[in-house]
């Protein structure tokens, strides 16, 4: 498991750092809130079944 981790996950993490990607939105934000405003309807329950 450890070998697989270092062969697969570590290079992807290094590549993301080199490209300065923040996929989880972890960077420091100077705004008062980290709340993300959503547009559109609250839920899309048109065709449930």
C-alpha positions, 0 to 999 in steps of 0.5 A: 500500500505504501509503495502504491501511495508513493508511486501514484499519489505523491507525484500527483500532489507534487504536480498540483503544487507546481501548477498551483492548483487548490482543488480543495479551496484550502488557501487563506481567504481574507474575506469574513466568511468562507461561505460559497453563495449558490445560484439557482434552485435549492434542490433539483428534485424534478425526476426523482424516480 
